[in-house]
Amino acid sequence: MGSTEDDTLYPIAVLIDELRNEDVQLRLNSIKKLSTIALALGIERTRSELIPFLTDTIEDEDEVLWALAEQLGNFIPLVGGPEHASCLLPPLENLATVEETVVRDKATESLRMVAVEHSEVDMEKHFVPLVKRLTQGDWFTSRTSACGLFACCYQNVNASLQSELRMLFKMLVTDDTPMVRRAAAGKIGEFAKVVDVKDVKNDIIPLFNQLASDEQDSVRLLAVDAGIVIAGLLNESEIEQLLLPQFRNAASDKSWRVRFMISDKFNELQKAVGPTITKNHLVFHFTGLLKDIEAEVRASAANKIKDFCTNLPSDIHETVIMQNVLPAVKDLVCDSNQHVKAALASVIMGLSPIMGKDNTIQHLLPLFLIQLKDEHSDVRLNIISNLDSVNKVIGIHQLSQSLLPAIVELAEDPKWRVRLAIIEHMPLLAEQLGVEFFDEKLNSLCMGWLIDGVYAIRAAATKNLKQLVSIFGIDWAQNTIISKVLSMARDPNYLHRMTTLFAINVLAEVCPADVITKFMIPVIANLANDPVPNVRFNVAKTMAKVAPLLDDTIVQSQIKPCLDRLNQDADLDVKYFASEALILCH
């Protein structure tokens, strides 16, 4: 009998021992095994012993407490199901009051998961009192955690408690501590979603107005997002009367961070308030943000230009763009800040389909040309990256003469990541510019990348060749690039000889077997005698790649004898890759 009792006490004894160990990692591992310990103890003892023990011993490193908060969120099946979910509230309540933010956030997240499983009776008896205690706690930590719990319990309690919860939330909104008000501003939107529209107008919007007018800009900027959520619950006349003044204040707020937030959320705001308010009020504020004194705000607003114009009501589309947006865009093209110009360059091409062919040629084309000559590579690159939308409207030939100098400069940029980006756009440019323009102006660039000093550029250049062959066809490849690529096999630099092999690897995928046999196999076989082992073992890898693409007679007569020689090589790596390739040949 004593032995059985010892066995049942063992899991909790081990847990106590490990949680008192000085090694943090051991304590952390112990917490992560809580579900196993709970299974060993059984449902009854988990509720009566393990949960009280965890409630009483919450003093540890933050990572251990975070792991505990995470584990408890998934503990409902281990304590007997939803009817016993309330027994998990005490340890999570303690965790929701600790000093470390990430622990409190995880505890709040787990409390929300546990709340979903509560019946209406248990919600009123256990969960709402917890929310009250946290809301009225002495330390700001408990009050910040409380803000995230109102939305998950509000709809499952009676009208009297709902009224009380709204009053408690008001206490948080008017709290003396900015951190609490900030938490309330972050959660008032989701709380409004579960409150009746009548109570939203009577109780929640006055609280939102307080937060939106708070002395702390960190509170006001969070109120912007909440206001957009609340706007989605009201009709246009109610928005205009109850919320619009705060949106207008935010757009001209003394703090650039608040203005940045509303510019960042402007497209969501535009959709939430509807076409009439957009037409009568938002257009003015959007153009104001495009001319803001802070570069961060201008850049954020510039990023939203395309979506803002797309979402405009059709009856004012052209008027607003031509009279309000375009003048601001012309100023931004010559902005003193490169990030603003880069943000604009990433979206300005998208205005072409909206404005149509004539307006694009007359008004946007000169702006594209200015940005293609910009001193900053990211501005030029963003224009080139988005050429597709312009091509569909006016055709790329309008830009071709200005494109070339910009492409050449980017192709030779000292920053290899810029060179890499232009390589990735080359197939699109080739397709749009056509084979004649490409051969005359860009072919030499593509070949030059094959001998770049950076491996990532050489690798990207070989993939680029494959895509070009897919676009222009095998006849073009035979006449234009294959001979140039294969001639690199005689280059004195072994890295360039290896690039030949890398290029063959990708070109073989899009070339017919007769081209591979006639032009590529002799070059590969010749490189099998290269003095550099790295080249020789890449020959073996290339042969393994092309062998499945050829007739068995070619493999047996030309590839296998070469691999047999390499399999006798003095270099171990060469022998290894040759033997691997021979397996494929068999």
DRENTOR-394791 format. One record per atom (N, C-alpha, C, O): x, y, z. Coordinates in steps of 0.2 Angstrom, whole numbers, plus 5000, padded with zeros to 4 digits. Each point is the difference from the previous one (the first is absolute). Layout:
BEGIN
XYZ ...
***
This chain:
BEGIN
500449945000 499650065000 500450065000 499950054996 500749955008 500450065001 500450014993 500150064998 500049884999 500450014993 499550044995 500350044996 499149945004 499550034995 500050075002 500050054995 500049975011 499950075002 500650044998 500050064997 500649915004 500650034997 500050014993 500350054998 499549904998 499950014993 499650064998 500250034995 499349985008 499550054998 500350075002 499850054997 500649955009 500350075002 500650014996 500250064999 500149894997 500650014997 500050064995 500550045000 499049964995 500150064995 500050075003 500450044998 499249975007 500050075003 500650015004 500250065000 500149895003 500650015004 500650014995 500450055002 499649924992 500550024995 499950074998 500550034999 498949995000 499950074997 500250055005 500350054999 499549945008 500250045005 500850015000 500350055001 500049894999 500850005000 500350034994 500450045001 499349954993 500350044994 499850075000 500550044998 499049985005 499850075000 500450045005 500050065000 500349905004 500550045005 500749994998 500450035004 499749944991 500749994997 500350074998 499650044998 501049975003 500350074998 500150004993 500050064997 500049894999 500150004993 499350024996 499549975001 500550094996 499450034997 499849954995 499449994999 501049984997 499849964994 499749945003 499549974997 500750005009 499649945003 499350025002 499649974999 500450095004 499350035002 499650014994 499449985000 500850044994 499750024994 499749934997 499449994998 501149965002 499849934997 499449975005 499649974997 500550045009 499549985005 499350024998 499549975000 500550104999 499350034999 499749984993 499449994999 501150004996 499849974994 499749935000 499649984995 500649985010 499749945001 499449995005 499849955002 499950114999 499450015005 499449954998 499749975004 500250034989 499449964998 500149935001 499649965002 501150014997 500149935002 499949995007 499849955002 500550105003 499949995007 499250005002 499849965004 499850084992 499350005001 499749944999 499549975003 500750004991 499749934998 500249955005 499649955001 501050055002 500249955005 499650015006 499849955003 500150114999 499650015006 499349994999 499649975005 500150044990 499349994999 499650065001 500350055002 499149954995 499650075000 499950025007 500150065002 499749905003 499850025007 500650035003 500050065003 500649914997 500650025004 500350064996 500350055003 499649964990 500250064997 499750065002 500350055002 499049944999 499650065003 500250015007 500050065002 500049895002 500150015008 500750015002 500150035005 500449954991 500750015002 500450044996 500450045002 499649944991 500550034996 499850074998 500550055001 498949974998 499850074999 500150045006 500350064999 499549925007 500250045006 500750015001 500250065002 500249894997 500750015000 500350054996 500450045001 499449964992 500250044995 499850085002 500450044999 499049965004 499750075002 500550035005 500150065001 500149905004 500450025006 500750014999 500450035003 499949944991 500750014999 500250044994 500549984997 499150075001 500250044994 500550055002 499850065001 500849925000 500650055000 500649974997 500349955002 499850074992 500549974996 500350054994 499750055000 500749924996 500350044994 499450014996 499549964999 500650094997 499450024995 499949944995 499449994998 501149984999 499949954995 499649945003 499649974997 500550025010 499749945003 499250025001 499649964998 500350105004 499350025001 499650014993 499549985000 500950044995 499750004993 499849934998 499449994998 501049965003 499949934998 499449985004 499549964998 500450055009 499549985004 499350034998 499549974999 500550104999 499450034998 499849974993 499449994999 501149994997 499849974993 499749935002 499549984997 500849985007 499749935002 499350005003 499649964998 500350095006 499350005004 499550024995 499449985001 500750054993 499550024995 499749934997 499550004997 500949955003 499849944997 499949945005 499949944998 499950085008 499949955006 499349985001 499949965004 499650074992 499349985002 499949935000 499649975004 500649994990 499949935000 500349965006 499749955002 500850085001 500449975005 499750015007 500249965005 499350094996 499750015006 499349985000 499650015005 500249954990 499349975000 499550044995 499449985001 500950064995 499550034994 499850075002 500150025006 499450014990 499850075001 499650015007 500150055002 499649905001 499750015006 500450025006 499850025005 500949964994 500550015005 500550054998 500550015003 499350034991 500550044998 500250065005 500650034999 498949995005 500150055005 500649995005 500350055003 499949884998 500649995004 500650034998 500550005003 499650014990 500650034997 500150075001 500550034998 498950005004 500150085000 500550025006 500350054998 499749925008 500550035005 500750014998 500350055000 500049894997 500750014998 500150054994 500550045000 499049964995 500050054995 499950075002 500350054997 499349965008 499950075003 500750025003 500150064999 500249905004 500750025003 500550024995 500350055000 499749914995 500450014994 499950064996 500450044998 498949985002 499850064997 500250075004 499950054997 500449945009 500250065004 500750015000 500350045003 500149914994 500850015001 500250064996 499750034996 500949985005 500350074998 500249994992 499950054996 500349895002 500349994993 499450004995 499549965001 500550084994 499450014995 499949944997 499449984999 501149984998 499849944996 499749955004 499649964997 500650035009 499649965005 499350015001 499549964999 500450115002 499350025001 499649994994 499449985000 500950044994 499649994993 499849924999 499549994998 501049975004 499949934999 499449975005 499649964998 500550075008 499549985005 499350034998 499549965000 500450104997 499450024997 499749964995 499449994999 501149994996 499849964994 499749945003 499549974997 500849995008 499849945002 499350015004 499649965000 500350105004 499450015003 499450014995 499549975001 500750064993 499550004995 499849934997 499449994999 501149975001 499849934997 499649965005 499549974998 500750045009 499649975005 499350035000 499549965002 500450104997 499450045001 499549974995 499449995001 500849994993 499649984995 499649935002 499449994998 500949975006 499849945003 499550015006 499749955002 500250115000 499650015006 499250004998 499950034995 499749945009 499350014999 499850075003 500450035003 499049994995 499850065002 500050015008 500150055003 499749905000 500050005008 500750015002 500150045005 500349914993 500750015002 500450074998 500450025004 499450004990 500250074998 499850055006 500550045001 498949965001 499850055004 500249995007 500250045004 499949894998 500249995007 500850005001 500250025005 500249964990 500750005001 500450054995 500550035003 499349984991 500550034995 499950085001 500550045001 498849985000 499950085001 500350025006 500350055000 499749915006 500350035006 500850004999 500350055003 500049914993 500750004998 500150074997 500550035001 499149984994 500150074996 499950065005 500450044999 499249965005 499950055005 500650015004 500250055001 500149895002 500650015004 500650024996 500350055003 499749934991 500650034996 499950074999 500550045000 498949984998 499850074999 500250055006 500250054999 499649925007 500150045006 500649995003 500150025006 500449944991 500649995003 500550065002 499950054997 500549945008 500450065002 500550024995 500250054999 500149894998 500650014995 499750014993 499549974998 500850074998 499850014993 500049944996 499749994995 500849965007 500149944996 499349965000 499849984994 499850025011 499449965000 499550044996 499649974996 500450095004 499550044997 500150004992 499550004996 501250005002 500149994993 499849934997 499750004995 500449955009 499749944998 499349995000 499749974995 499950075009 499350005000 499750024994 499549984997 500850075000 499850034993 499849954995 499650014996 500849945004 499949954994 499549945002 499949964996 499850055010 499549945002 499350024999 499549965001 500350114998 499350024999 499649974994 499549975001 500950034994 499649984993 499849925001 499549984997 501049985006 499849935000 499549985005 499749944999 500150105006 499549985004 499350045000 499549985002 500550084994 499550045000 499349974998 499550015003 500549964991 499449974997 499749945004 499449984999 501049995006 499749945003 499850025007 500049955004 499950114998 499750025007 499450044999 499850024994 499849995011 499450035000 500050084999 500650025001 498950014998 500050074998 500350045006 500350054999 499549935007 500350045006 500850005000 500350055001 499949894998 500849995000 500350044994 500550025001 499149974994 500350044994 500150075001 500550044998 499049995005 500050075002 500650025005 500450054999 499749905006 500550015005 500749994996 500550045002 499649924993 500649994996 500150064996 500650025000 498950014998 500250074996 500250055005 500450044998 499449965008 500250055005 500749985002 500450055001 499849895000 500649985001 500550024995 500650025001 499249974993 500550024994 500150085000 500550024998 499050015004 500050085001 500650015005 500450054999 499649925006 500550015005 500749994997 500550045002 499649914994 500749994997 500150054995 500650034999 498950004997 500150054995 500350075004 500350044997 499449975009 500250065004 500549995005 500150045004 500349904996 500549985004 500550065000 500250034995 500249985011 500550055001 500649974996 500450044998 499749905001 500649974997 500050004992 499549964998 500950074999 500050004992 500049924998 499749994995 500749975008 500049934997 499349975000 499949964996 499750055009 499449975001 499550034994 499749974997 500450105002 499650034995 500249984993 499649994996 501049995003 500349984994 499749934999 499849984994 500249985011 499749934999 499250004999 499849974996 499950085007 499350014998 499850034993 499649974997 500950075001 499950024993 500149954995 499750004995 500849955007 500149944995 499449955000 500049974995 499650035010 499549955001 499350034999 499549965000 500450115000 499350025000 499749994993 499349995000 501050004995 499749984993 499749935001 499449994997 501049965005 499749935001 499450005005 499649964999 500550085006 499450005005 499450034997 499449985001 500750074994 499450044997 499649954996 499450004999 501049954998 499749954995 499549965003 499549974997 500650015010 499549965003 499450045004 499649975003 500550094997 499550045004 499450024995 500250014994 499250005008 499450024996 500250074997 500350045004 499449974990 500250074997 499750055004 500450065000 499149945003 499750055005 500550025005 500150065002 500249895001 500550015006 500650024997 500450045004 499849944990 500650034997 500050074999 500450045002 499049994996 499950074999 500050045007 500250055000 499449925005 499950035006 500650005005 500250045003 500249904997 500549995005 500749994997 500550035002 499649934992 500749994997 500350064997 500550015000 499050024996 500350064996 500350055004 500550034999 499149995007 500350055004 500749985003 500450045001 499749905000 500649975003 500550014994 500650015001 499249974993 500550004994 500250084999 500650014999 499050035002 500150074999 500550035006 500550044998 499549935008 500450025005 500749974998 500550035001 499649914997 500649974998 500350034994 500650015000 499050014995 500250044994 500350075002 500450034996 499449995010 500250075002 500550005005 500250055004 500149894998 500449995006 500650044999 500350024994 500050005012 500650044999 500649964998 500550034997 499549915003 500649954998 499949984993 499549984998 501050044997 499949984993 500049924999 499749984995 500649995010 500049924999 499349985001 499849944998 499850095006 499349985001 499650024994 499649974997 500550095000 499650034995 500149964993 499549994996 501149995003 500249964994 499649935000 499849984995 500149995011 499749945000 499250014999 499749954998 500150115004 499350014999 499850014993 499449994998 501150024998 499850014992 499749934998 499550004997 500949955004 499849934998 499349985003 499549974997 500450055010 499349995003 499550034996 499449985000 500750094999 499550044996 499849974994 499450004998 501049974998 499949974994 499549945001 499649984996 500649985009 499649945002 499350025002 499549974997 500450085007 499450035002 499650034994 499449995000 500950044995 499750034994 499649944996 499550014997 500849935003 499749954997 499449975003 499649974997 500250065009 499449985003 499450054999 499449995002 500850074995 499550055000 499850024992 500449984996 499150065003 499850024993 500450074999 500350035005 499749994989 500450064998 499850065004 500550045002 498949974999 499850075004 500249995007 500250055003 499849895000 500249995007 500850015000 500250035005 500149954990 500850015000 500150075000 500550025003 499250014992 500150084999 499950045006 500450045002 499149945002 499850035006 500549995006 500250045004 499949894997 500349985006 500849985000 500350015005 499949974989 500749994999 500550044996 500550015001 499250024994 500450044995 500450055004 500650014997 499150035008 500550055003 500649975002 500550045000 499549905003 500649975003 500549984994 500650015001 499149974994 500449984994 500450064997 500650004998 499050065002 500350064997 500550025005 500650034997 499349975009 500550025005 500749964999 500550025001 499449914998 500549965000 500550014994 500650005000 499050024994 500450024994 500450065000 500550014997 499350035008 500450075001 500350005007 500150055003 500049895001 500250005007 500750035000 500449994995 499850035011 500650045001 500649945000 500650024999 499249925003 500549955000 500149964993 499449984997 501250025000 500049974993 499949925001 499849974995 500250005011 499949935000 499249994999 499949944998 499750105005 499349994999 499850014992 499649974998 500750084999 499950024993 500349944996 499649984995 500949995007 500349944997 499549945000 499949974995 499850025011 499549955001 499450004996 499849964997 499950115002 499450004996 500250004993 499649974996 501050055002 500249994993 500149934998 499849974995 500549995010 500149934999 499349964999 500049954997 499550075007 499449975000 499550034995 499449995001 500850064995 499550044996 499649964995 499450015000 500849934997 499649964996 499449975004 499549994997 500749985009 499549975004 499550055002 499449995000 500850075002 499650065002 499550024994 499450005001 500950004993 499650024994 499449954999 499550024998 500749915003 499549954999 499450015005 499449984999 500950035008 499550005005 499550065000 499449995002 500850074996 499650065000 499550004994 499550045000 500749934994 499650004995 500150064995 500450045001 499349964993 500250044994 499850085002 500450044997 499149975006 499850075001 500450045004 500350054999 499949925007 500550035005 500750004996 500350055001 499949904996 500650004996 500050064995 500550045000 499049974997 499950064995 500150075003 500350044998 499349965008 499950075003 500550025005 500250065001 500249895001 500550015006 500649974999 500550035001 499649904997 500649975001 500550024994 500650005001 499150024993 500550024995 500450065002 500650004999 499150055005 500450055002 500549985005 500650025000 499349945005 500449975005 500649964997 500650005002 499249964993 500549964996 500550044997 500649995000 499250064996 500550044997 500450045005 500650024999 499150005007 500450035005 500649965003 500550025001 499349914999 500549955003 500649994995 500549995001 499350024992 500549994995 500550065000 500550004997 499350065006 500450065000 500250015008 500350055001 499749905003 500250015007 500750025001 500449984995 499850055010 500650025001 500549955002 500650004999 499249945003 500449945002 500049954995 499549984997 501250015001 500149954994 499649935001 499849974996 500250015011 499749935001 499350004998 499749954998 500050115004 499250004998 499950014993 499649964997 500850084999 500050004993 500149934997 499649984995 500949995007 500149934997 499549955001 499849974996 499950035010 499449965002 499450024996 499749954997 500250115002 499450024996 500149984992 499649984997 501050045001 500249984993 499949934998 499849984995 500349975010 499949934999 499349994999 499849944997 499750105005 499349995000 499750034994 499449994999 501050044997 499750044994 499649964995 499450014999 500949934999 499649964995 499449975003 499550014997 500549975009 499449975003 499550055002 499449994999 500850075003 499550055001 499750024994 499350015000 501050004994 499750024994 499649944997 499450024997 500849925004 499649944998 499350005003 499549994997 500550035010 499449995004 499550074999 499550005004 500750054992 499650065000 499449984996 499949964996 499550085006 499449994996 500150014993 500350054998 499449924998 500150004992 499850074998 500350034995 499250015008 499850064998 500550065001 500050054997 500449945008 500550055001 500849984999 500450035001 499649914996 500749964999 500550054997 500550025002 499350004991 500550044996 500150075003 500550035000 498950005003 500150075003 500550005005 500450055001 499549915004 500449995006 500749994998 500550035003 499649924993 500749994998 500450064997 500550015002 499150024993 500350054996 500150065004 500550045000 499049985004 500050065004 500450005007 500350055002 499649895001 500350005007 500649955001 500550025003 499549924994 500549965001 500650014995 500650005003 499350014991 500650014995 500450065002 500649995000 499250075002 500450055002 500549985006 500650025000 499149945005 500449985005 500549954998 500650005002 499249964993 500549954998 500650034996 500649985001 499250084995 500650034997 500550035005 500650004998 499150025008 500550035005 500449945003 500650015001 499149935000 500449955003 500549974995 500549975003 499450034991 500549984995 500750035001 500549974999 499550105003 500650035002 500150015007 500350055002 499449915002 500150015008 500749995002 500449974996 499850065009 500750015002 500249935004 500649995001 498949975001 500149945003 500049944995 499549994997 501049965003 500049954996 499549955001 499749964996 500150035011 499549955002 499350024997 499649954998 500350115002 499350024997 500049994993 499549984997 501150044999 500049984993 499949934999 499749984995 500749985009 499949934998 499349975002 499849964996 499950065009 499349985001 499650024995 499549964998 500550104999 499650024994 500249964994 499549984997 501150015002 500249964994 499749935000 499949974995 500050005011 499749935000 499350004999 499749954998 499950115002 499350004998 499850044994 499449994998 501050065000 499850054995 499849964994 499650034996 500849925002 499849974993 499349975001 499749994994 500149995012 499349975000 499450054999 499549984999 500750095000 499550054999 499849994992 499550034998 501049954998 499849994993 499449974998 499650034996 500249915006 499449974999 499450045002 499450004997 500750045009 499450045002 499950064996 499450024999 501250014999 499950074996 499949994993 499850054997 500449895000 499849994993 500650034996 500550035002 499549954991 500650014996 500250074999 500650025001 498950024997 500150074999 500350045006 500550044999 499249955007 500350045006 500649975002 500550045002 499649894997 500749975002 500550044995 500650025003 499349984991 500550034995 500250075002 500550035000 498950015001 500150075001 500250025007 500550045001 499349925004 500250025007 500549965004 500450025004 499549914995 500449965004 500749984997 500549995003 499550014990 500649984996 500650055002 500549975002 499450094998 500550055002 500349985007 500650015002 498949975003 500249985007 500449945000 500549995004 499349964992 500449945000 500750014997 500549975003 499650074992 500650024997 500550035005 500649995001 499150065004 500450035005 500249955005 500650005002 499049955000 500249955005 500549954997 500449975004 499650024989 500449954997 500850035001 500449974999 499650105001 500750035000 500150025008 500550045001 499249945003 500150025007 500749975003 500249954997 500150095007 500749985002 500049945005 500549975001 498950015002 500049955004 499849934997 499550004996 500849955004 499949944997 499349975002 499749974995 500150035011 499449975002 499450034996 499549974999 500550105000 499550034996 500049984993 499449984998 501150014999 500149984993 499749935000 499649984995 500749985009 499849935001 499249985001 499749964996 500050085008 499350005001 499650014994 499549974998 500750084998 499750024994 500049944995 499549984997 501149995002 500249954995 499649945003 499749964995 500250035011 499749945003 499250004998 499749945000 500150124999 499250004999 499850024993 499550034999 501049964996 499950024993 499349964997 499750034995 500249925008 499449964997 499450034999 499650004995 500250045010 499450045000 500050054995 499450024997 501150025002 500150054995 499949974993 499750024995 500749925004 500049974993 499349984998 499950004994 499749985011 499349984998 499650064997 499549994997 500750075005 499650064999 500350044993 499650014996 501050005004 500350044995 500649974996 500250024995 500049925007 500549964997 500750035002 500150065002 500449904999 500650015003 500450054996 500550035002 499449974991 500450034995 500150085002 500550034998 498949995005 500150075002 500550025005 500350055001 499949895003 500550015005 500749984998 500550015004 499549954991 500649964998 500750045000 500549975003 499550094994 500650045000 500250025006 500650015002 499050005003 500250025007 500149945004 500450015005 499349944993 500149945004 500749975000 500349985005 500050034989 500749974999 500550035005 500449965003 499750104997 500550035005 499949985007 500549985003 498950024999 499849985007 500249925001 500349995005 499549974990 500249935001 500749995000 500349965004 500150074992 500749994999 500350035007 500549965003 499350095000 500350035006 499849955006 500549985004 498949994996 499849955005 500449944999 500249965005 499950024989 500449934999 500750015002 500449955001 499950114999 500750015002 500050035007 500650035002 498949975002 500050035007 500549975004 500049945000 500450105004 500549965005 499649965005 500449955002 499050065000 499749965004 499749934997 499650014995 500649935007 499949944996 499249995000 499849964996 499950065010 499349985001 499650044994 499449984998 500850085001 499750044994 500149964994 499550004996 501149985002 500149964994 499649945000 499749984995 500249995011 499649945000 499350014998 499649964997 500150105006 499350014999 499950024992 499449984998 501050054999 499950024993 500149944996 499649994995 500849965007 500049934996 499349975000 499849974996 499950035010 499449965001 499450044996 499549964999 500650104999 499550034996 500250004993 499550024996 501049955002 500250004993 499649964995 499850034995 499949915007 499649974996 499350044998 499850004995 500050035010 499450044999 500150064995 499650014996 501050025005 500250064996 500149974993 499850034995 500549915004 500249974994 499349994996 499950014994 499649965010 499449984997 499650074997 499749994995 500450065009 499650064998 500450044995 499750044996 501049965004 500350044995 500149974993 500150034995 499949905005 500149964994 500749984999 500450035003 499649924992 500749974999 500550054997 500650005001 499250044994 500450054997 500450055005 500650005000 498950035004 500350055005 500549965005 500550035001 499249915001 500449965005 500749994997 500550015003 499549964991 500749984997 500550064999 500649995001 499150064997 500450064999 500250045006 500650025000 499049985005 500250045006 500149965006 500450025004 499349924997 500049975007 500449935000 500249985005 499949994989 500349945000 500750005003 500249965004 500250094995 500750005002 500050015008 500449975003 499150065000 499950015007 499949935003 500349985005 499349984992 499849935003 500649964999 500149965005 500350044990 500649965000 500550035005 500449965003 499750104998 500450035005 499949985007 500549995004 498949994997 499849985007 500349935002 500149985005 500049984989 500349935001 500750005003 500249955003 500150114996 500750005003 500150055006 500550035001 498949995002 500050045006 500449975005 500149945001 500250115003 500449985006 499649975006 500349965004 499150044996 499549985005 499749934998 499750004994 500349955009 499749934998 499350014999 499749974995 499950065010 499350014999 499850034994 499549984997 500950075000 499950034994 500149954994 499550004996 501049965004 500149954995 499549955000 499849984995 500050005011 499549955000 499350024997 499749974997 500150105005 499450034998 500050014992 499549994997 501150025001 500150024993 499949934996 499750014994 500549935008 499949944997 499249994999 499849974995 499950045011 499349995000 499650044995 499549994997 500850075003 499750064995 500049974993 499650014996 501049965002 500149974993 499449954999 499850004994 500149965010 499549954999 499350034999 499649984995 500250075009 499450044999 500050044993 499550004997 501150025001 500050044994 499949954994 499750024995 500649925005 499949954995 499249985000 499849994994 499950005012 499349995000 499650054996 499549994997 500750085004 499650054997 500250014992 499550004996 501149995002 500250024993 500149944996 500050004994 500049945009 500149934996 500749984999 500550035001 499549904997 500649975000 500550024994 500650005000 499050024994 500450034995 500450065002 500650014998 499150035005 500350065003 500649985004 500550035000 499449925005 500549985004 500649984996 500650015002 499349954993 500649974996 500450054997 500650004999 499050054998 500350064996 500450055005 500450034998 499349985008 500250055004 500449995006 500550035002 499349925002 500349995007 500449945001 500550005004 499349944993 500349945002 500750004998 500449985004 499850054990 500750004998 500450045005 500649985002 499150085000 500450045005 500149975007 500550015003 499049954999 500049975006 500649945000 500450005004 499649964991 500449954999 500750024999 500549975002 499650094995 500750034999 500350025007 500750005000 498950005005 500350025007 500449945003 500450005004 499549944993 500349945002 500850004999 500449975003 499850084993 500750014998 500350065004 500650024999 499050015006 500250055003 500649985005 499949955004 500650094997 500549995005 499850005007 500349965005 499150074997 499850005007 499549945001 499549994997 500749975008 499649945001 499350015002 499649964999 500350105004 499350015002 499550014994 499549995000 500850044995 499750014994 499849944996 499549994997 501049965003 499949934998 499549975003 499649964997 500350055010 499549965004 499350044998 499549965000 500550104999 499450034998 499749974993 499450004999 501149984997 499849974994 499549945001 499549994997 500849975008 499749945002 499350025003 499549964999 500550095006 499350025003 499550024995 499449985000 500950054994 499550034995 499849944996 499450004998 501049955001 499849944996 499449965004 499549984997 500650025010 499549975004 499350024999 499549965000 500550115000 499350034999 499850004993 499449994998 501050024997 499850014993 499849934997 499650004996 500749955007 499849934998 499349995001 499749964996 500050075009 499349995001 499550024995 499549984999 500850074997 499550034995 500349994993 499750034995 500849935004 500349994994 499949934998 499949955004 499950044989 499949934998 500649965000 500650025001 499349914999 500649955001 500550014995 500649995001 499350034992 500550004995 500450065001 500650004999 499250065004 500450055002 500549995006 500650014999 499149955006 500449985005 500649964998 500650005001 499249954994 500549954998 500550034995 500649995001 499250064995 500450024995 500550065003 500650004998 499150045006 500450065003 500349995007 500550025001 499149955003 500250015007 500449945003 500550015003 499349934994 500449945003 500750004998 500449995005 499950034989 500750014999 500350055005 500649995002 499150064999 500350055005 500049975007 500650015004 498949964998 500049965007 500649955000 500450005005 499649964990 500649955000 500750035000 500449975003 499650094994 500750035000 500250025007 500650005002 498950035001 500150035007 500149945005 500350015005 499649934993 500149945005 500850005001 500249965004 500250074991 500749995001 500350075003 500650015000 499050035003 500250065003 500549995005 499949955004 500650094997 500549995006 499750025007 500249975005 499250064995 499750025006 499549955003 499549994996 500649985009 499549945003 499350035000 499549964999 500450105003 499350035001 499650004993 499449995000 501050024995 499750004993 499849934998 499549994998 501049965004 499949934998 499449975003 499649974997 500350055010 499449975003 499450034998 499449975001 500650094997 499450034997 499849984993 499550004998 501049974999 499949964993 499649945002 499549994997 500749985008 499649945002 499350015002 499549974998 500450095006 499350025002 499650024994 499449994999 500950044996 499750034994 499849944996 499449994997 501049965002 499949944996 499449965003 499549974997 500450035010 499549975003 499350034999 499549974999 500650105000 499450044998 499849994993 499450004999 501050004996 499849994993 499949934998 499649994995 500749965008 499949934998 499249984999 499949974995 499750055010 499349984999 499750034994 499449984998 500950074999 499650044995 500249974993 499850024995 500749935005 500349984994 499849924999 499849975004 500350014989 499949934999 500549965003 500650025002 499249924999 500549955004 500649994996 500649995003 499450014990 500649994996 500550055001 500649995001 499250075000 500450065001 500349995007 500650025001 499049975004 500349995007 500549955000 500550015003 499449934994 500549945000 500650024996 500549985003 499450054992 500650024995 500450065002 500650004999 499150055004 500450065001 500050025008 500550035002 499049965001 500050025007 500349955005 500450025004 499449924995 500349955005 500749995000 500350005005 500050004989 500849995000 500350065003 500549995004 499250074995 500350065004 500049995007 500450025004 499049964999 499949995007 500449945003 500350015005 499849944991 500549955002 500750025001 500349985005 499950074991 500750035001 500050045006 500550005004 499050044997 499950045006 500049965006 500250025006 499549924994 499949965006 500749975002 500049975005 500550044991 500749985002 500450065002 500649995000 499150065000 500450075002 500349995006 499849975005 500850074996 500350005006 499750045006 500149995006 499450064992 499750045005 499349965002 499649974996 500450035011 499449965003 499350034998 499649964999 500450105001 499350034998 499849994993 499449984998 501150024997 499949984993 499749935000 499549994996 500949975007 499849935000 499349995003 499649964997 500250075008 499449995003 499450024995 499549974999 500650094998 499450034996 500049964994 499549994997 501149985000 500049964994 499649945002 499649974996 500550005010 499749935001 499250015001 499649964998 500250105005 499350025000 499750014994 499449974998 501050064997 499750014993 499949934996 499649994997 500949965005 500049944996 499449965002 499749964996 500150045011 499449975002 499450024996 499649964998 500450115001 499450024996 500049984993 499549984997 501150015000 500149984993 499849924999 499849984995 500349985011 499849934999 499250005001 499849945000 
***
